[in-house]
């Protein structure tokens, strides 16, 4: 029998439905296939995926779709994410098992995501531009073809950068009056998030939203992250004032033997004084002392604050590339920072 859906029509044998929390095991197995295919490994945990589904504001019934093969095997998924307060640039994270491609599954997922995104039209300003985006790994030829056929184009992207150490990294050179401490000495997660938010105002995609709502989401993910080590959160202080930070993880998403800079930011009024560079050198040195011989981070390839050049200046190189594909669903005024 032909399977029908309000926005999707697939061949008779496939079925599609929202995920439930009970699906986490089969979802995790397919995510592991995705990581293995694209990166040759898997380090993500089931608990991390479950934390996404249980995050404040995430609506699993509306924001997920699972595709099943005739034998009931999960073969594809799409997870929809957005800024609930100003959902003008929703994103999807999607995947189709390599054995089930070119059968219309990927296109069906995109059609669902577009219909889901258009539900936001009544929730955003009448003059707002609505864009649907998806990030595609550079080597994923199949996904590139799929999104391009469906009308997505790309101008921006992200890069994964890496540095490898054969000796102790340079000691940080701190501006006068600035010192670096670890989070346990500071112990104020709300202030950390406030500084992160302020530091990222200049980044592509930033939109002003309610601090308390966003902080609750941030706190949820911090409390759910099995890799958190507060001793590798390095904070730049001007007296008692937090002015910059390098939040690191001693377990990279792609290599358990690589350290990871999850967030790096400096308040606008403190930039140009070498604080970000000092935070990186301090982070590198501390991880080297812990036995790590390499560190990585992700960056917007067209970062408005010139971050990629900073990373090159401290010895990092581009390791992987992703492309951000976008499709305009309604023209209008851009409500996010696009530089």
C-alpha positions as CSV (number, residue, x, y, z in Angstrom):
1,X,0.0,0.0,0.0
2,X,1.3,3.5,-0.9
3,X,2.5,5.2,2.3
4,X,1.3,8.8,2.5
5,X,2.3,11.6,4.8
6,X,1.0,15.2,4.8
7,X,4.2,16.4,3.1
8,X,5.9,13.3,1.8
9,X,5.2,10.5,-0.6
10,X,7.6,7.5,-0.7
11,X,7.5,4.2,-2.4
12,X,5.0,1.8,-0.9
13,X,7.5,-0.1,1.3
14,X,8.9,2.7,3.3
15,X,7.4,4.3,6.4
16,X,8.1,7.5,8.2
17,X,7.2,8.8,11.7
18,X,8.5,11.0,14.5
19,X,11.0,9.6,16.9
20,X,10.2,8.7,20.5
21,X,12.7,8.4,23.4
22,X,12.4,4.6,23.1
23,X,14.0,4.9,19.6
24,X,17.3,6.1,21.0
25,X,19.0,2.7,20.7
26,X,18.2,2.2,17.0
27,X,18.9,5.9,16.3
28,X,22.3,5.6,18.0
29,X,23.2,2.5,15.8
30,X,22.5,4.5,12.6
31,X,24.4,7.5,13.9
32,X,27.4,5.2,14.4
33,X,27.1,4.1,10.8
34,X,27.2,7.7,9.7
35,X,30.3,8.5,11.8
36,X,32.0,5.4,10.6
37,X,31.3,6.1,6.9
38,X,32.3,9.8,7.0
39,X,35.1,9.8,9.6
40,X,36.2,6.2,10.0
41,X,35.3,6.1,13.7
42,X,32.6,6.9,16.3
43,X,33.1,8.7,19.6
44,X,29.6,10.1,20.1
45,X,27.7,8.5,22.9
46,X,24.0,7.5,23.2
47,X,23.7,9.8,26.2
48,X,24.8,12.8,24.1
49,X,22.1,12.0,21.5
50,X,19.5,11.5,24.2
51,X,20.4,14.9,25.7
52,X,19.6,16.6,22.4
53,X,16.1,15.0,22.4
54,X,15.5,16.0,26.0
55,X,16.8,19.6,25.7
56,X,14.5,22.4,26.9
57,X,12.3,23.5,24.0
58,X,13.0,20.5,21.7
59,X,9.8,19.0,20.5
60,X,10.6,15.4,19.5
61,X,7.2,14.9,17.9
62,X,7.6,17.9,15.6
63,X,11.4,18.1,15.2
64,X,12.3,14.5,14.3
65,X,11.5,12.1,11.5
66,X,12.7,8.4,11.2
67,X,12.5,6.5,7.9
68,X,12.2,2.7,8.0
69,X,12.9,0.1,5.4
70,X,10.4,-2.7,4.4
71,X,11.8,-5.0,7.1
72,X,11.4,-2.4,9.8
73,X,15.1,-1.4,9.9
74,X,15.9,2.3,10.5
75,X,17.6,3.6,7.4
76,X,17.3,7.4,7.7
77,X,16.6,10.3,10.0
78,X,16.3,14.0,10.2
79,X,16.6,16.2,13.3
80,X,15.3,19.7,13.1
81,X,16.8,22.5,15.2
82,X,16.0,26.2,15.5
83,X,16.1,29.2,17.7
84,X,12.6,28.9,19.2
85,X,12.4,32.6,19.9
86,X,13.4,33.8,16.5
87,X,13.2,30.7,14.2
88,X,14.3,32.4,11.0
89,X,17.3,30.0,10.2
90,X,16.3,26.5,11.2
91,X,18.8,23.7,10.5
92,X,18.5,20.0,9.8
93,X,20.8,17.1,10.6
94,X,20.0,14.3,8.3
95,X,21.4,11.0,7.1
96,X,20.4,8.1,4.9
97,X,22.1,4.7,5.2
98,X,24.4,4.1,2.1
99,X,22.5,0.9,1.1
100,X,19.2,2.9,0.7
101,X,20.2,6.0,-1.2
102,X,18.8,7.2,-4.6
103,X,15.4,5.8,-3.7
104,X,13.7,9.1,-2.8
105,X,14.4,8.8,1.0
106,X,16.7,11.8,1.1
107,X,14.4,14.0,-1.0
108,X,11.4,13.0,1.3
109,X,13.4,14.1,4.3
110,X,14.1,17.5,2.7
111,X,10.5,18.0,1.8
112,X,9.5,17.2,5.3
113,X,12.1,19.7,6.7
114,X,10.9,22.5,4.3
115,X,7.3,22.0,5.3
116,X,8.3,22.0,9.0
117,X,10.3,25.2,8.5
118,X,7.4,26.9,6.9
119,X,5.4,26.3,10.0
120,X,7.5,29.1,11.4
121,X,6.1,31.7,9.1
122,X,3.4,32.6,11.7
123,X,6.0,32.8,14.5
124,X,8.5,35.2,12.9
125,X,8.1,38.9,11.8
126,X,6.1,39.4,8.7
127,X,9.1,40.9,6.9
128,X,11.6,38.2,8.0
129,X,13.6,36.1,5.6
130,X,13.2,32.4,6.2
131,X,16.2,30.1,5.4
132,X,16.6,26.4,5.8
133,X,20.2,25.2,6.2
134,X,22.1,21.9,6.3
135,X,25.8,21.3,6.9
136,X,27.5,18.8,4.6
137,X,30.9,17.2,5.0
138,X,33.2,18.0,2.2
139,X,33.8,14.4,1.2
140,X,30.1,13.5,1.2
141,X,29.5,13.6,-2.5
142,X,26.1,11.9,-2.2
143,X,24.7,14.5,0.2
144,X,26.1,17.4,-1.9
145,X,24.3,16.1,-5.0
146,X,21.0,15.6,-3.0
147,X,20.8,19.1,-1.5
148,X,21.9,20.8,-4.8
149,X,19.2,18.9,-6.7
150,X,16.7,20.1,-4.2
151,X,17.6,23.8,-4.7
152,X,20.2,24.4,-1.9
153,X,23.3,26.5,-2.6
154,X,26.4,27.2,-0.5
155,X,28.6,30.2,0.1
156,X,29.8,29.6,3.6
157,X,31.2,26.7,5.6
158,X,33.1,25.5,8.6
159,X,36.6,24.1,9.0
160,X,38.1,21.6,11.4
161,X,41.5,22.7,12.4
162,X,44.3,20.8,14.2
163,X,47.7,21.4,15.7
164,X,50.2,18.6,16.6
165,X,52.9,19.1,19.2
166,X,56.5,17.7,19.0
167,X,57.6,20.0,21.9
168,X,56.1,22.1,24.6
169,X,54.0,24.9,23.0
170,X,55.0,28.5,23.5
171,X,54.2,30.0,26.9
172,X,51.2,32.5,26.8
173,X,52.1,36.2,26.6
174,X,49.4,37.9,28.7
175,X,48.6,41.6,28.5
176,X,49.3,43.5,31.7
177,X,46.6,42.9,34.3
178,X,45.2,39.8,32.7
179,X,45.6,36.4,34.3
180,X,44.3,32.9,33.4
181,X,42.5,30.7,35.9
182,X,40.5,27.5,35.7
183,X,36.7,27.3,36.1
184,X,36.7,25.7,39.6
185,X,38.3,28.9,40.9
186,X,35.6,31.0,39.3
187,X,32.5,28.6,39.6
188,X,29.9,30.8,38.0
189,X,28.3,29.1,35.0
190,X,25.8,31.9,34.4
191,X,28.6,34.4,34.0
192,X,30.5,32.1,31.7
193,X,27.5,31.8,29.4
194,X,26.9,35.6,29.5
195,X,30.5,36.2,28.4
196,X,30.2,33.5,25.7
197,X,27.0,35.1,24.4
198,X,28.6,38.6,24.3
199,X,31.7,37.3,22.7
200,X,29.7,35.6,19.9
201,X,27.6,38.5,19.0
202,X,29.9,39.2,16.0
203,X,29.6,35.6,14.7
204,X,27.6,34.7,11.7
205,X,24.1,33.6,12.6
206,X,23.9,35.4,15.9
207,X,20.4,36.7,16.9
208,X,19.4,38.4,20.1
209,X,17.2,36.2,22.2
210,X,16.1,35.8,25.8
211,X,19.1,35.1,28.0
212,X,17.4,33.0,30.6
213,X,15.8,30.6,28.0
214,X,19.2,30.2,26.3
215,X,21.0,29.7,29.5
216,X,18.7,26.9,30.5
217,X,19.5,25.1,27.3
218,X,23.2,25.6,27.7
219,X,23.1,24.4,31.3
220,X,21.2,21.3,30.2
221,X,23.9,20.3,27.7
222,X,26.7,21.1,30.1
223,X,25.1,18.9,32.8
224,X,24.6,16.1,30.2
225,X,28.0,16.1,28.6
226,X,30.1,13.1,29.8
227,X,33.3,14.7,28.6
228,X,33.2,17.8,30.7
229,X,36.3,18.5,32.8
230,X,36.1,21.9,34.5
231,X,39.9,21.9,35.0
232,X,40.2,22.4,31.3
233,X,38.0,25.4,31.2
234,X,40.5,28.3,31.0
235,X,39.3,31.8,31.9
236,X,41.0,35.1,31.2
237,X,40.4,37.5,34.1
238,X,40.8,41.3,34.4
239,X,40.7,41.5,38.2
240,X,37.5,39.8,39.1
241,X,36.0,40.4,35.7
242,X,35.8,37.5,33.2
243,X,36.8,38.8,29.8
244,X,37.7,35.7,27.7
245,X,37.6,32.0,27.8
246,X,38.9,28.8,26.2
247,X,36.5,26.0,27.1
248,X,38.3,22.7,26.3
249,X,37.4,19.0,26.4
250,X,40.0,16.2,27.0
251,X,38.3,14.0,24.5
252,X,37.7,15.2,20.9
253,X,34.6,14.2,19.0
254,X,36.8,12.5,16.4
255,X,39.7,11.2,18.4
256,X,39.9,10.3,22.2
257,X,43.6,11.1,22.1
258,X,43.1,14.7,20.9
259,X,42.2,17.6,23.0
260,X,39.4,19.9,21.8
261,X,38.8,23.6,22.1
262,X,35.0,23.7,22.2
263,X,34.6,27.5,22.6
264,X,37.0,30.3,22.4
265,X,35.9,33.9,22.9
266,X,37.0,37.3,24.1
267,X,34.8,40.3,24.9
268,X,34.8,42.9,22.1
269,X,36.3,45.6,24.2
270,X,39.3,43.4,25.1
271,X,40.1,42.2,21.6
272,X,43.3,43.2,19.8
273,X,45.4,42.7,22.9
274,X,46.5,39.1,22.3
275,X,44.2,37.5,24.9
276,X,42.7,34.9,22.5
277,X,46.2,33.9,21.4
278,X,47.4,33.7,25.0
279,X,44.3,31.5,25.9
280,X,45.2,29.2,23.0
281,X,48.8,28.9,24.0
282,X,47.8,28.3,27.6
283,X,45.4,25.6,26.5
284,X,47.9,23.9,24.3
285,X,50.5,23.9,27.1
286,X,48.1,22.5,29.7
287,X,47.1,19.7,27.4
288,X,50.7,19.0,26.4
289,X,51.4,18.6,30.2
290,X,48.6,16.1,30.3
291,X,50.2,14.0,27.6
292,X,48.2,15.2,24.6
293,X,50.1,15.6,21.4
294,X,47.4,17.3,19.3
295,X,44.4,19.6,19.7
296,X,41.6,20.6,17.4
297,X,38.7,23.0,17.0
298,X,35.9,24.0,14.6
299,X,35.6,27.5,13.1
300,X,33.5,29.4,10.7
301,X,35.5,29.5,7.5
302,X,34.4,33.1,7.0
303,X,34.5,34.1,10.7
304,X,33.7,37.8,11.0
305,X,36.3,38.3,13.8
306,X,39.2,36.8,11.8
307,X,39.4,33.8,14.0
308,X,40.7,31.4,11.3
309,X,43.8,33.7,10.7
310,X,44.4,33.6,14.5
311,X,44.4,29.8,14.4
312,X,46.8,29.8,11.5
313,X,49.1,32.2,13.4
314,X,49.3,29.8,16.4
315,X,50.3,26.9,14.2
316,X,47.0,25.2,13.4
317,X,46.1,23.9,10.0
318,X,42.8,23.0,8.3
319,X,42.1,19.3,8.7
320,X,38.5,18.9,7.4
321,X,35.9,21.1,5.7
322,X,32.1,21.4,5.8
323,X,29.8,23.3,3.6
324,X,26.7,25.1,4.8
325,X,24.0,24.8,2.3
326,X,21.0,27.1,2.4
327,X,17.6,27.4,0.7
328,X,15.5,30.5,0.9
329,X,11.9,29.6,1.7
330,X,10.7,33.2,1.9
331,X,12.6,36.4,1.0
332,X,12.8,39.3,3.4
333,X,14.8,41.1,6.0
334,X,17.8,39.2,7.5
335,X,17.3,39.0,11.2
336,X,20.6,37.3,12.0
337,X,24.2,38.6,11.8
338,X,25.5,37.8,8.4
339,X,28.4,40.2,8.2
